[in-house]
Amino acid sequence: TSGNSWLARTIALFASLPRRSHDDVAVHVVIERSERREGSERREIWTRRFGEQRMQSCIRAGGDALEESFGPIVLGFELTAEPDRIVWRLKGARFLFIPVPKALFAGCGAFETIVDGRYFFVARAGMAGVGLLVHYNGWLTEHGR
């Protein structure tokens, strides 16, 4: 599900978030890992396809947080292991290189768990004064399974 306001749609465009609401659409995810080499950092590029719409982010270790960048927006998350799931809690945010108040992106977070032996996730992004940007959930399995 994506936000409906013109501002939510504009932000979604800049952050390459899905821009239309879909029910039960197949999502194809490709994860490309770069291993640590001298002078470079370890990171993953996640390319998600919601039908024909493409959403790409880069995930890397950033200080004391896991950073995920969506275009010019970088969100820092603290990962917490709970008894039945892993929770992504927002620690901070930047637009380009400029820190922005965490409260602006307080509607962002995710969790992942195992349901019936499968990896299940819920992700939500929202902004203060804007509302919902995108919310999606589902299962992640290896191709061919």
N, C-alpha and C positions, 0 to 999 in steps of 0.2 A: 504494500500500500504506500502511496506517495502523497505528499502534501498537495493541497488544492489551490492555495493562494498564489498570486503572481510572484510574491517574494520567495515563497518556498520553491516554486518551479525554477526561478532564476538561480537561486543558490544550488539547487540540484543540478542544474546545467553546468555551473562552474566546477562542482565537485564530482561530476560524472555519475551522479546517483540516478537510479531508475526514475523516469519522469511520468509514468502512467501507472494507474492502479491495475493490478492483475490478480485474478484468483487462480491459485493452483497452477502457476506457470512453471514449466521446467527451467531449471537454472543449471547452466554448465559452468564449472569452475576449473580454471587452470592455475596451478601454483608453481611458479618458477623460483627456485632457490639459487642464491649466489653464495658460494662458500667463501669463508674468510681467506683473503689473500693479503699479502703484504701491502699495506697502504689502503686497503678497502674494508668496507664493513659487510657484515653478514646481513642479508635481507631477503625478503620474499615479495614477489610481485603476484598479487591475487587479481586475476582477470575473471570477472563474473559476467555471464550473459543471461539476462532475464529475457527470454525470447530473443528478439532482435536487438535489445538494448544492452550496451556494454558498460560495465562499471569496473574500474581498475583502481587498486590501492597498493601502496607499498608499506610493508610492515618491517620494522627494524627496532633493535634495542636502542633506547635513547636515554642515557643517564639511568635514573631509577624507575623508568617506565617503558612500556612497549608503545612505540609510536606508530600510528597508522596515518598515512597521508592520502588525501583525496584531492588531487590537483593542488591548489595553493593552501588548502586547509590541512593542518597537522594536529591530530588529537593524541594526547598522551594518556595511556591507560595503565592502571595498576591491576594486575591479575591476582585474584584471591581464590584459593582453593577452599571450597566449602565441602561438607560431607558428600553431597551428591552432584556437585557441579563446579565449574570454573566461572567466575564472574569477572567481567571487564568493567572496572569503575573509572570514570574520567578523572584524571589528575590535573590536566592542563590542556591548553589549546593555543595554537598560533595561526595567524593568517600571514602567509609568506614567512618573514622572519620576526614578525611583530607579535608578542604575546597578547592574547585577548583574555578578558575575564572568563574564568572557568564557568561561571554562572550562565554565560551566554550559550554555552553548549551543554548545559546540565541535562538536557533530554537525550544525551548520547550514552549508549552502553550496550552490553550484550552479555549473554551467558551461553555456555555450552555444557552438554551433559550426554549421557548415554540413555537411550530409550529403546527398549526391546533389542538390545545389542547393536544399535546403530547410533552414530554421532548425530546429535540433534542440537540445533542452535537457534537463538532468537537474537536479532540485532535491531536496534532502534536508534534513529538520529532525529533530534529535534532541537530547535533553538528558541530561546526566550524571545517573546514578542513576535515570533514567526509561527511557532507550532511545529507540527510534524513535518519532517523532510522525507523520511522513508522508514518503513518498518517491514521487516521480512523475517521469516523463519522457515525451517525445513531440516532435511537430513542431508548429510554429506557422505557419499560412498565413493569408492574407487570406481573408475570407468570400467565397465564390463562386469560389475558385480550385481 
